Amino acid sequence: MVNRAYQQLIGHRDVVGLTLREALPEVESQGFIDLLDGVFATGKPHIGKNVKIVLQRTPNGKAETRFLDFIYQPIKDRSGSVASIFVEGSDITERLATEDALRASEARLRELNADLERRVIERAQARGLTWLLSPDLLGALNSKGYFETSNPAWQTVLGWSEAEVASMSIFELLHPDDVEHTRAGFELTLVGQPAIRFANRYRCKDGSYRWISWVGIQEDNFVYCTGRDITAERAAEAELLAAQEALRHSQKMEAIGQLTGGIAHDFNNLLTGILGSLDLVRRRMAANKFEDIPRFMDAASASAQRAAALTHRLLAFARRQSLDTRPNDVNRLVASMEDMLNRTLGERIELECVLAADLWPAFTDANQLENALLNLAINARDAMPDGGRLTIETSNLQVDGTYPSLHEGVQSGDYIVVSVSDTGIGMSPEVLAKAVDPFFTTKPTGEGTGLGLSVIYGFAKQSRGHLRLFSELGEGTTVKLYLPRALHDAIELDAAAVKSPRGQGEAILIVEDDAIVRSIISDALRDLGYAILAATDAREAIPILRSDRHIDLLISDVVLPHINGRKLAETARGLRPNLKVLFVSGYAEDATIRGNFLDPGMEMLTKPFALDALGAKVRAMIER
C-alpha cells in the first residue's frame, strides 16, 4: 500500500502489487534497494537524512532531483523474521532550497554591510579631509583594546588628545556599567563579527560621560571604528519616555477620578437609604410606633442589596469577581432565558434566537453569562424605543493567524461566540470608543450606572475570552462575546436551595477577623441548631483544630491577618484530612477562579450573602 503523499512524490504511478524494481526502475542504481535488502537481512531500521533521489515523475519527462528524510522500519512476524518494511518520510526539497537561499542572502548581506563599512573606514584612514573634519570618532583599535590612531573628533567630543587616547585602554574610558557587555562585543568583533550601532558610554576629560554609537570592522588584526555621539538623542528619548509616562499617569488619574466619583455618587445614595431607614426604625421604636418598621427594614435591605450588586459589578469590571467556571451548554442557557427575555423586551420588540446545531461547550460561569445576556438585552431594548428586532446568535470560531496580533489580549484557540444584535439607534464612533469605560452612559441621570458593558468586558477578559462591539448610527449595534471552548461536556447543576434547614447540633468552627460579621454568622447558625466555635484568625483557630474537639465544618474568610484562609484550610486538612471547608469572601485575588482555588470538599460563598443562603449551603455541605 502507499498513501497519497507517496503517490505525489513518485508522480501518481500505479505501483501497488509491483516490486520496487518494477515500480520505480530509475532508483535501482541509487542504492535504495540495497538499503532495503540490508533492513530485511539485519532486522534493524535505517534512517536517512537529506538523502538525494532522482525520479522520473512523468512519462518521458525529465528526471527530477528531490531530497528526503525517511526511515525504513522492519515489521516482524511472531517468529521474529522481517515480514515487511514500513516506509515513512518527508519530501524536504523545498525546505532545503529555502534554507540555502536564506543562507546565501544572509551571507551576501553581511558581505555588503562589511564591505560598505570597510570602505568608509579605509577612506577615513587616509587622513584626508574626512579624517580631519569628521564629527564622528574614528580610529584603529588593536587586539589589546588600545586605539593606535584617533582623529581630532576625539578631542572635540571627549576632550582627549590623540596621545592620551593611545595611552589608555578603552576599558579605562568606559562607564563601569558598560564594561562587561563592551568586552563581550569586542571579543566577537576580533573573530570577524562586525559591530553595528553598538552603544556605550565613554568618559570625557572633565569626568562626564557621553553616549557613543559604534560601527567596528575587523581586518588585519585591527578593528577599524567609527563612533557617533548620540548623547542628545538618548536624552531626547529619555525626555519622550518621561513625557509618555506622565501622560499615562495623567490618564490613569483621570480614569481613577471618574471611577471614584461614580462609586462615591452611587454609594452615597445607597448609604443614605440604609442609614436613613435605620434611623427611622430607631425613632419609631422610641415612640412605640411599630407598624412602619417592616417597610423601613425592607428599604434598608433593598439599598444594601443594591450596594452588594454594585460591588459585584465593580469586581467584574476589574476582573476580580469570583467565577464558578465550568463546561456549559450555551444553547441550553440561551433557550432557558427566552421567556424572561421576552418579558423584559416587551411586545414591541421581536426576539429571535439562532442557535448553532453543533455548538461546542463553553468554559464559563453560567450565572455571569446569564447576567451579561440580560444586560445586553436591556441595552438593546433601550436603544429601540419604537420597537425592533433583537437577535441572539451562537456559533463556533477558531481564532488563529494574524487575528490575535491585531487584538490585544486575544489568544489563538477555539471560541464560542455569542452575538447580540439589535436594530436600534446605534452609536457614533465617539460613543463606541467609550462604551466599555466604567460609569460612561448615554442614558439620562438616574436611569443607568454606566457599568453594564464594562462589567461584561471584565467578565469576558477574566474568562480568558474577549468582547467586540460593532455599531453605526441608525443601523443598530452588535455585541460579540467570545468564550473559550471547554474540553469536556457541559455539566448539569442542581438548583440552589432557597431555605435554611435546621442543624442537628453539628460543630462548626468559624474563623473571621471582622467581629460584626463573625457575630452575625455565629448567631445565625446557632439559631439553626449548630454548635459554634469562633476564632478571630488562624492563630486562634489552629489550637482548636489540634484539639480533640469534634468539628464537622470549617467556615473561614479567605483574607485573614498573618495566615490567609487558604493556608489555614491546608493546615486544617493536614490535621483533619476529611474536614469540609466553606470559604466566605468579599474579594480575594487568588480566588477569582474557583476551580483553581478549591480542592474537593471545599466550597465558596461570596459576601454579602443572605442568611438563608448560608444556612442552605452549610446544611448541604454537612449532609454531602
Secondary structure, DSSP 8 states (H G I E B T S, - for coil): ---HHHHHHHTS---TTS-HHHH-GGGGGGTHHHHHHHHHHH---EEEEEEEEEE--STT---EEEEEEEEEEEEE-TTS-EEEEEEEEEE-HHHHHHHHHHHHHHHHHHHHHHHHHHHHHHHHHTTSHHHHH-SSEEEEEETTSBEEEE-THHHHHT---HHHHHHSBHHHHB-GGGHHHHHHHHHHHHTT--EEEEEEEEE-TTS-EEEEEEEEEEETTEEEEEEEE-HHHHHHHHHHHHHHHHHHHHHHHHHHHHHHHHHHHHHHHHHHHHHHHHHHHHHHHHTT--TTHHHHHHHHHHHHHHHHHHHHHHHHHTT-S-B--EEE-HHHHHHHTHHHHHHHH-TTEEEEEE--TT---EEE-HHHHHHHHHHHHHHHHHT-TT-EEEEEEEEEEEE-TTHHHHSTT--SEEEEEEEEEE-S----HHHHHHTTSTT---S-TTS--S-HHHHHHHHHHHTT-EEEEEEETTTEEEEEEEEEB-SS----------S-----S-EEEEE-S-HHHHHHHHHHHHHTT-EEEEESSHHHHHHHHHSS---SEEEEESS-SSS-HHHHHHHHHHHSTT-EEEEEES--GGGSBHHHH--TTEEEEESS--HHHHHHHHHHHHH-
